[in-house]
Amino acid sequence: MSRRVVIIGNGPAGHRLAELLCARAPGTDVTILGAESEPAYNRVLLASVLAGRLAAEATYLARHPEGSVRVLTGVRVESIDRRRQEVRTGEGVVLPYDDLVLATGAACFLPPVQGLTEEDGRPAKGVVALRTLADCRLVEDRLPVRGSVAVLGGGVLGLEVARALSERGYDVDVVHGGPHAMDRQLGPAAGDLLATALGGLSVRVLAGRMATAWTGDRLTLRDGSSVAAGLLIVCAGVVPETSLARDAGLRVERGVVVDEYLRTGDPRIHALGDCAEVHGEVSGLIAPAWEQADVLAGVLTGEPRPYTGTRTITRLKARGVDLAVIGAGESEVAGAETVVLTDPARGQYARLSVLDTRVVGAVLLGLPDSVAAVSQLYDSEEAAPNDRLSLLMGRAVAGPAQDPGSLPGQTVICRCSNVTKNDLATAWLRGAREESELAEATRATTGCGGCRSPVKEICRWLRAKHEQPDADAARSGDEQDPPVDHASPASSRRGDHRDPVPELLAP
Ligand SMILES: Cc1cc2nc3c(=O)[nH]c(=O)nc-3n(C[C@H](O)[C@H](O)[C@H](O)COP(=O)(O)OP(=O)(O)OC[C@H]3O[C@@H](n4cnc5c(N)ncnc54)[C@H](O)[C@@H]3O)c2cc1C
């Protein structure tokens, strides 16, 4: 009998893990149980759905190849019986497992504001807590015909949602208890400049203001003032979904506690993504979820490597504002040299931290030209140029790694949708010859948009390679190119695993 892997949660982490297990160990009996009724989708793209720039279906992740994974949607797991190695669903269905994976993600945190919730804990009338595609539909149904909307929470998600709605003509008030916008990532100078930039786009950030009560059409603040709103959207943080693990007697702190191989205290049960606490941290970001899926696929297929953390770059997906938080961002890094530039009149701010010539953190606001170069230096861990100011002004060239031809095939170009250079090459070879077609085929560029420039460069490079295949073949001698990575999202999305011109694909 083949090994039975049951994954609870059909979010990006669970979906990606199933995809990798099927690619690396075909024949594994994989079942995913997902409480949501939709196929798996990429939550990162929801702000684009709210802005009306993306259809809900465009957020769907690649379908698993026919017959490879059993996906049960609209099914909530109610309990885990560790002794019998079984899970039980709300409908009373019992599923046995050899390996169980918790990929249950997180739920919205509803802050203690009077009137915000009904007695059963659900959001009250006129309130939507935003986490799912279904929540996006609720927002759509409940948006007032005209007037203003309020958002509770001025972190990354709250600001993205606010800007998405201001794009559609609403005036949006963001009520934020923290001292300034995005205070978890930014210091006061950058936070205030960000609020000013958003202010010019019909998003008013009310920072340092605690909400105390919601009355159905008005949010009262602790200082006695109030904000009128036809709809209140709550984006005040998330709480990892740990109840199943806790009830099953597994160790839970902020998340389900796992070791660097993503194992809980029960060797048959693993956890990853937003529900997991690794190295004492819960991430709440998509890039660690993708990477942990890769690590866990290795663990479950007999090629274990430890999870050592993820290098993250967060870009605010707010049209008209360019903000990137790279690595440590504004956090102090012991021993690092720091350069800070600020030009309030032009809404520009840069802070760069360099340790032993390597970029370890940066915040770049209103400096789109420098984002690509600094991100690339951070990713590649190449030495930063000595002229830090030029780098921050976007004038320094980051070096040879900018040539798409020299990038390894598995380089992730689009972090929002986990699209590699090879995924783009595969899509191109299958007929997606323009940037817009590459975007449609792979979803690259449809999230924060930060990868637009590298996608453009890769498209140009692919065209040139395709037009001169002989010259390239002669240059590369008789080197053999590797096969397509079947597990990559774009290649599996089409279900066709044969690549017609493999020389465009790199290791
Ligand atoms: C609007 C929005 C925008 C975001 N933007 C970004 C961004 O720009 N960059 C970034 O890095 N991150 C972003 N995030 C966070 C990112 O989406 C998450 O880090 C990511 O979704 C985590 O994936 P996951 O699979 O671990 O969890 P989830 O996506 O939460 O999926 C978990 C799934 O498990 C299901 N589930 C839970 N319990 C059960 C059960 N008992 N039985 C069955 N199913 C269950 C849930 O219904 C859910 O479908 C955003 C999140 C939101 C909501």
The ligand as a MOL file (V3000), in Angstrom:
LIG
                    3D

  0  0  0     0  0            999 V3000
M  V30 BEGIN CTAB
M  V30 COUNTS 53 58 0 0 0
M  V30 BEGIN ATOM
M  V30 1 C -5.3460 39.8520 1.6970 0
M  V30 2 C -4.0040 39.2560 2.0340 0
M  V30 3 C -2.8660 39.7390 1.4090 0
M  V30 4 C -1.6230 39.1880 1.6950 0
M  V30 5 N -0.5250 39.7000 1.0720 0
M  V30 6 C 0.6770 39.1680 1.3370 0
M  V30 7 C 1.8380 39.6660 0.6890 0
M  V30 8 O 1.7850 40.5990 -0.0940 0
M  V30 9 N 3.0370 39.0680 0.9410 0
M  V30 10 C 3.1300 38.0220 1.8050 0
M  V30 11 O 4.2240 37.5130 2.0040 0
M  V30 12 N 2.0450 37.5420 2.4440 0
M  V30 13 C 0.8300 38.0850 2.2370 0
M  V30 14 N -0.2620 37.5850 2.8740 0
M  V30 15 C -0.0920 36.4400 3.7900 0
M  V30 16 C -0.0840 35.1340 2.9940 0
M  V30 17 O -1.2340 35.0670 2.2070 0
M  V30 18 C 0.0060 33.9550 3.9390 0
M  V30 19 O 1.2860 33.9890 4.5280 0
M  V30 20 C -0.2150 32.6240 3.2350 0
M  V30 21 O -1.5120 32.5480 2.7150 0
M  V30 22 C 0.0240 31.4570 4.1980 0
M  V30 23 O -0.3400 30.2570 3.5800 0
M  V30 24 P -0.8620 29.0120 4.4160 0
M  V30 25 O -1.2160 27.9760 3.4060 0
M  V30 26 O 0.0840 28.7000 5.4970 0
M  V30 27 O -2.1910 29.5020 5.1620 0
M  V30 28 P -3.5820 30.0040 4.5970 0
M  V30 29 O -3.3970 30.7500 3.3500 0
M  V30 30 O -4.2510 30.6960 5.7300 0
M  V30 31 O -4.3880 28.6740 4.2670 0
M  V30 32 C -4.8180 27.7910 5.2810 0
M  V30 33 C -6.0330 27.0510 4.8060 0
M  V30 34 O -6.3450 26.0440 5.7730 0
M  V30 35 C -7.7400 25.9830 5.9210 0
M  V30 36 N -8.0710 25.3700 7.2230 0
M  V30 37 C -7.8570 25.8680 8.4620 0
M  V30 38 N -8.3100 24.9970 9.4010 0
M  V30 39 C -8.8180 23.9380 8.7390 0
M  V30 40 C -9.4340 22.7270 9.1480 0
M  V30 41 N -9.6150 22.4180 10.4450 0
M  V30 42 N -9.8590 21.8520 8.1920 0
M  V30 43 C -9.6620 22.1330 6.8720 0
M  V30 44 N -9.0890 23.2740 6.4340 0
M  V30 45 C -8.6670 24.1600 7.3630 0
M  V30 46 C -8.1720 27.4350 5.8330 0
M  V30 47 O -9.5500 27.5260 5.5390 0
M  V30 48 C -7.2810 27.9220 4.7000 0
M  V30 49 O -7.9040 27.7300 3.4600 0
M  V30 50 C -1.5230 38.1240 2.6250 0
M  V30 51 C -2.6750 37.6490 3.2640 0
M  V30 52 C -3.9040 38.2120 2.9930 0
M  V30 53 C -5.1410 37.6970 3.6900 0
M  V30 END ATOM
M  V30 BEGIN BOND
M  V30 1 1 1 2
M  V30 2 1 2 3
M  V30 3 2 2 52
M  V30 4 2 3 4
M  V30 5 1 4 5
M  V30 6 1 4 50
M  V30 7 2 5 6
M  V30 8 1 6 7
M  V30 9 1 6 13
M  V30 10 2 7 8
M  V30 11 1 7 9
M  V30 12 1 9 10
M  V30 13 2 10 11
M  V30 14 1 10 12
M  V30 15 2 12 13
M  V30 16 1 13 14
M  V30 17 1 14 15
M  V30 18 1 14 50
M  V30 19 1 15 16
M  V30 20 1 16 17
M  V30 21 1 16 18
M  V30 22 1 18 19
M  V30 23 1 18 20
M  V30 24 1 20 21
M  V30 25 1 20 22
M  V30 26 1 22 23
M  V30 27 1 23 24
M  V30 28 2 24 25
M  V30 29 1 24 26
M  V30 30 1 24 27
M  V30 31 1 27 28
M  V30 32 2 28 29
M  V30 33 1 28 30
M  V30 34 1 28 31
M  V30 35 1 31 32
M  V30 36 1 32 33
M  V30 37 1 33 34
M  V30 38 1 33 48
M  V30 39 1 34 35
M  V30 40 1 35 36
M  V30 41 1 35 46
M  V30 42 1 36 37
M  V30 43 1 36 45
M  V30 44 2 37 38
M  V30 45 1 38 39
M  V30 46 1 39 40
M  V30 47 2 39 45
M  V30 48 1 40 41
M  V30 49 2 40 42
M  V30 50 1 42 43
M  V30 51 2 43 44
M  V30 52 1 44 45
M  V30 53 1 46 47
M  V30 54 1 46 48
M  V30 55 1 48 49
M  V30 56 2 50 51
M  V30 57 1 51 52
M  V30 58 1 52 53
M  V30 END BOND
M  V30 END CTAB
M  END
